[in-house]
Each structure stands twice: as structure tokens, then as C-alpha cells.
């Protein structure tokens, strides 16, 4: 496919054209020319949009769709359509499916199902058999079939010896182990951050220490075993400090934070709206400030939507019985862009996560494959149901003022414009 992108400001710290406004000519999926002005002599398709910015294609390190098993929440086909409209050219899909993703056949099913799409799907496979936390799954077989990391989504590994074995075993093939940061005996099925809000509302608390103790344990294990560890969706001030200290020691650890944990506090729960019931729970303003600082100084490596569609039957019910999770792809850029410097946001959804998950990052330069996200970082709007493309509508961002809209993506020699 041939297209000419006109007057686009390039946001790509790896590119020699970083922060320059240029025309970009793409021929048969390859960037062939970048210049201040390119004449359209062959009458090819032009893309010319207001305040157009482009970056290398965004990658989300944590999305859930549902298929197989929960297609009423989201199919792979529609989930990848949502990702494309939200600016993502690739996603890492969590293994919270039915059956779970604990064998090579399940991994291959997902890859084949997504084959040929404009958005690339990379499976995260279960770390343990049946996601029960008792025995390791077939990690090496799943790695050879295309799994890019191993973790039981939103489930803790209680057995420290099992986590030790996982970190040791995965080193044989440079595998990345993901450990959800929650000590179950301390979280004790809590419904909200343990603090003033949970006490006022009469909700059972899930304390910050439940996250921090699990992170401390896993970092001790990592120091003992070596290997590669990723801690997803951290939420507390002390968690940031623990990981910063581990990095200073030279431990091979990365972490992520979700958009909703950067944008929302536990005060949102005062209306008992189950869209705000997420795991880990929403924390405090103090925690949010620490998370933002952690992104700016590089302690936190990546930002994720942690997109998790939940059907209405499991969301529009009594608060304590509702499933955890919010969709987040469609609102992601508008939320994060409102909070953080643009260049830092782009780094946390392009170079940093791709490097950690051992995926190629196509920088914007002549001769490279075109893998691009097109967006306007200045457009302000209120997020509402009309902005939702997901099958499930459980968004924690409904009614929120956001800044920045996605125009579309170019990937796999295909273009989609919203």
C-alpha cells in the first residue's frame, strides 16, 4: 500500500526526525522518503489531518479480550478492531480465557485467530497449569509456539518456591516471568483500598502492604535466582520505591502502571459504581503522585490500558459480587496524555515495552517498515458511550474530561483512519 502522510510532527526518540514536522512517503509498507515537502506526483492516497502527530506504533502490554470462552465480553476480532481505533498496532493478550492459556495449542489458536489483522496479537501464557498456582505450565513449549511472557493474570503465586523455580527455569530460554503483586492472605478478598474511603463506605479493605509485601518477596527471589521479572500494574508509593531500589542493585526487573491507577483515586467508589471496581484497587492521591514521579524518573517502565471487558451480567450487580475490571483501550491516550508529557507517554507505549517483551520496534526513518500511530495530542473532549467500540461498556472513564485523540494506525501494510 502506498500513502503520503502530510505535515506530521514525528514523536520518536529513536528517529533522526524526532520532533520535526515532515511529510512521510510510504511505498509497499516501507518508509521511502521523509522530507519537509514531498510532491504527490503519482496521485497516491494522502493523509492530511489537523495537528497531525505520528509515532512508532503503540504496544499495550496487558489487554484481555475473552475469546475463547467469554466471547460475550469481547471477541478477538472486535478486540483488535478496538485496539486499532485506540492507536495500538500490537497488544499482549492476557490468559484469562476459558480454557486458560496453559499449553502450546492454546497459544497457537490465539496467534492463528489474529493472523492477517492490522494489529499484531502476542499471547501472554499462564505461568501455572490451569492458572491454579500449583505446578508450572509447559513454559518452553509455549515459548516456542509464540508466547512472549508467562503469568497468571490478576492471580498471585502464593508458593514462593514455585516462583523461585519459575525464575530459574525460564532463564534456560530467556523467558520473562510476570508476577501479579498481591499477597492473598493480606488482601483477604478486600473490595477497595484499605483506608479512609473504604472505612466510610463500609467496604472490606485491601491494604497497600498486600501489594508491597508480595513485591518485596519477589524481588528477594529475583536477587537469589537471577532471571527476568515483570511486575504489572503497581499502585502504591512504596511499590515504586521497592522497584527503584531493586533497579539500583542491578536486578533485571520491570514494572507497569495502568491508566486508571494514574487517573482515578478510591474516592470514585463513593457512588458504589462497579466500573471502578478493579484489581489492584484504586488507591490515593499520594500514591498517584508517586506513580507519576516513577514514570518520569524511569522507575516505571511502561503504561498499560489493562483493558478488561466484563459483560453487564457480571458488572451491573451488587458491588461485592461484581467482577473486577474496566475497559481502557479507547480512553487510554486521552487519559494518560492529560497527565504526562507527550514524549514520556509515547516512550512508555513504544520503545520501552517492546524492548522488554523482546519485540522489534520500527523507528520512523527511511528504509524501515512503516508501523505508525497517528494522533492529535491537543484535542479535548468528554469520554462517553459513543467513544466505546468494545462489546462490553464497563469503562471507569465515562464522563471524564480527556485530552488527545487517535486518528488511526498504519501497520502490516494496512491503514485504518477513525
N, C-alpha and C positions, 0 to 999 in steps of 0.2 A: 504494500500500500504506500502511495506517495502523498505526502501532505506538506504544506508550508505553514509553519506557525509564525505569526507576525507580532513583532514588538512585545516579546515576552521577557520579563525580568527573571534571570536564572538564579535560583537559590540552590546551590550545590557546592559545599566547601571543598569538594574534591576536584571541581572543574576549574580550568583556567578562565572560564567565563563567569565565575561566581560574582553575583551582584551586578552584572552587566545586562542591559536591555538589548536583546538581539532578535533577529529573525533566525529560525531554525528550519532547515530543509531536511525532510526525512524521505528517503527513497528505498522502497522494498524493505522497510523496517530498520534501516540503518541511517544514522545521522551523517549526512554527506557534506553539509555546509552550515556554518554558523557565522553570521556577519551582521553588521548594523543594518544593512538593507540588502534584501535578495529579491531580484525581479522574477516575477512569475511568468517566465517565457513559455512554459509548456502548459499553461492553463490548468494546473493541478489544484486540488482542493485546498483552500486557505482556511486557517483558523485564526480569527481576529476577534478578541473579546476585551471587554473593559477591564483595565488594570490587571492584565493577564500576567501571572507568575507561573513559572514551571520549576519543578524539582525532579530529581530521580524518583522513581515510583515508590510509593509508601508501602511499608510492610507492617502488618499488625501481628504481634507475637502471641495473641491469645483471643481467638474467636470460637464460639460454639454455634453450631447450626441445628443439630437434631438428627438429621439423617445419618445412619439408619436408626429406625426405632421411634423417633419422635418427629416425624415429618410434619405433624400438625403445628409444630413450633416454627420450623424452618427447614426447607429442603436445601440440598447443596446448590442446586441450580439457582434458586432465588437468593440464597445467601451470598453467592458470588456476584449476583447482579447488584445486591445491596452494597457489597464491598467496592465494586467498580464505581457506582454512583457516589460513594463516600470518599473516593480518591485513592483506594488501595489497589495496587497491582499484584499484591501477594498477601496471603494470610496463612498463619499457622493455626490449624484446627485442633481443638481440644478433643480428648477421647471420651467425653461424657455422652456417649451414644448407647444404643441397645441393639445388638450386643456391644460390649465395650471393645476398645481397640487394643486387644492384648495378644494378637497373633498376626503373622505376615499376610494372611488372606484378607483380614480386615483392613490392613494398611493399603494393600493393592486395590481393594474395592474403592476406597476413597480416591486414590490417585486416578484410577480409570474413570470414575464418575465425573471428575473435574477436568479430564483431559480435553484439550481443544478450547477451553474457556479463555477469555481475555485476561482473567485473574488466575494466577497460579495458586494452587492449594497445596500446602505442605502439612502432612499429618504429624501431630504430637501423639505418640503411642503411650499406652499405660505402662507405668513402671512395674506394677504388680499384677498377677493373674486375677482376672475378674475385678480389678480395682479394689481388692479386699485388704490389701496391705499385709498379706501373709507370706507370699512367695513371689520372687522376681518373675516377670514375664519373659518371653523369648526376645530379649533385647537385641541381640546380634542379628537374628533373622529379620526382625522388623527394621533394623537399621539398613540392612542390605536391600530391603523392599522399598525404602524411601522415607522411613520415619526420621525426623530431624532432631527429636529430643524425646525424653521419657519422663512422664509424671502423671500421677492420678489427680485429675482436675478437681480443685477445691476439696481434696481429701488429704489428710495428714498421714504420714508414715509414723505410727506410734513406736514401732520397734526400731530402736537406734541401731541395732546390729544389722537389720535389713538395709537401712540407709547406708551403713558402712560398706556392706557387701556391694550395693549398687554402685557406689562411688569407685570402689576398687575394680569391679568387673567392667564398667563402662570405659575405663582407661584403655582396655585392650583394643578398642576401635575408635577412640577419641569421642566417645558419646557424651552428650550433655544431659545431666540429671536435673530434673525440676522438683523442688520440694515446696509444697504449699505451707506457708508459715502459720501454723496454728497448733498449739498444744491442746488436744481434745479434752483432757481432764480439767484444764483450767477454763477453756471456753465454755464447757459444760452446757452445750446447746443454747448458749445465750442468743438473744434476738437483736441486741443493739449494743453499741459501745457502752461499757460499764462506766457510768459517770452521772453527772447531774441530770442529763436528759432522760436516761433510762430509769433513774430513780423517780423522777417526776411523773413519768408515764407509766410506771409500774411494769416495765419490761425487764425480763431477765437479762443481766449484763454479760457481755463478752469482753473481758478486760484486755487492755493493751499488752499486759505481760504474757498473755496466752500466745500472742504473736512473737514477742521478743524472746521468750524462753526457747521457743522452737528454732528461731533463727540462730540463737546462741549455740544451741545443741548442734545444729547442722554445720555451723562454722567450725566448731571444735572437731567434728568428724572430718570435715574437709581438710583441716590442718593436719590431721592424723593420716588420712588416706591419700591425699592428693586428688587429682581428678578435676572435673569441671562441674560447677554447681550454678544453677539459676534459681533465684527466689522470686516468684511472681507476686505482683500486686501487694507490695508492702504498704503499710498505712500509718505507722507511728513515728514519732520523733526519735525514740530510742532505737528503732529498727534502722533508721538512716545512719545513726552513729555506729551501731554494731557493724554494719556493712562497710562503712568508711574505714573503721579500724582494721577490718579484715583485709581490705584492699591495700592498706599501708603495709601490712605484713607480707603482701605479695600473694595472697590466696587467689585462686582462679575462680572468682565469684562475680556474678552479675545479678541485677535485680530490675524489676519494672514497677511502675505505678499505673493505676488505671485513671482514666479521665475523670470518672465520677468521684474518686477519692481526692482528686485535686480541686474539684469544683464545689463539692457539697459537704456539709457537716451533718452531724447527727441531729441537729435542730430540725432538719427537714421531717423527722419522724413524728413531729407533734400532731400531724393530722392522721397518723396511722396509715398513710398511703403505702401500700405494699410495693410500689415501684422503687421505693427507697430501701427495701429490704435486700441487702446484698451481702456477699461473703468475700473477704472480711467485711465487717460492718463499717458504716461511715463513722469517722472519728471527729476530732475537734479542730477548731481554727488553728490552734497551736501546732497540731500535727500537720495540717495543710501547709502552714508556713515552712515547717521543717522539710516537707516533701519538695516544695518548690526550690528551696535552697539546695537540696540534694541533687536536683536536676541541673541547676545552674553550675554547681561545682563538680559535676561528673560522677558523684557517688551513685546516683540512679542512672542507669544506662539507657533505658527505653520507656516509652509511654505506650499503653495499650488501651483499646476500647473495652477490653474484656466483655465483648458483645455476647450476651447470653439470653436468647429468646425463650420466654416462658409463655405457654398458652394461657388463655383467660381463665380456664377452669382451675389452674394452679396458682393464679395470681390475684384474681378478684375474689378473695376469700378472707377469712379471719387472719389477722396479721401473723399469729404464731404458726398457722398452718400453711401459709403461702411459701412457695419455693423462693430461694434466693436468686437474684439475678436481674440485670437490666440490659436492654439492648443499648448499643453505644456507637455503632459504626456511623450512622447518619449524622449524629451530633458531635462526633469526635473532634473534627478540625475546628468547628466553631467554638467549642468549649475550651480546648487547650490553647488555641491561638489567642483567646481573650486573656489568658493568664500569663503566658510566657513569651519571651522574644521569639520572633518567627524563625530565625536561624537555628536556635536551640531546639525548637519544636521539630523542625524538619530533620535535624541530626538524629533525634530520638525515635524517628519512624522510618529512617532510611539506612544510613551507614552503620549506626551502632547495632541495631537488632539483626541486620543481615550478617554482619561480621560475626556476631555471637552464635547465630544459628547456621553458620558456615554456608551462607548463600551469597551468590555473586551480586555485587552492586554495580549497576551500569551507570557510571558517571556521565554527565552531559558534555560530551566532547566529540569531535569529528572522528568518524570511523567506528564508533561504538553502536551497539544495538540500542534502539530507542525504547526506553522504559520510563515513562514520564507521567507525572501528575500535574494537572492544570487547575489553577485556583486563583481566587481573588481574596487576599487577606484582610481587606478593609470593609467589606460589606457586612452591615449589622442587621440582625433580624431576630424575631422571636420564634423559637422552635415549637412547632405544633404538629398535630397528627398528619397534616398534609405533607410534612417533610419526611414521614416514615414510609419506607419501602418494604421493611421487614414484614413477614407474615404476622408475627407477634408484635404487639404495640406497647410492651412494658418498658417504657422509657422513663428514666429518672430526670430527663432534661425537658420534659413538656412544660411549656410556659416560661422557660429560661431565656434570657437575652444572650445571644451568641454573636460572635464576630468572625467572619471569614466563611466563604462558600466555595465549594468544589465545583469546577466546571466539567471535569471529566478526566479520563486517562487515555494514554496510548501505550499499549503493551501487546506482545505477541503479534505484532504487525496488524493490530486492530485499533480502531478509535471509537470511543464512546463519549458523547457530549450530553450533559444533562439538559 
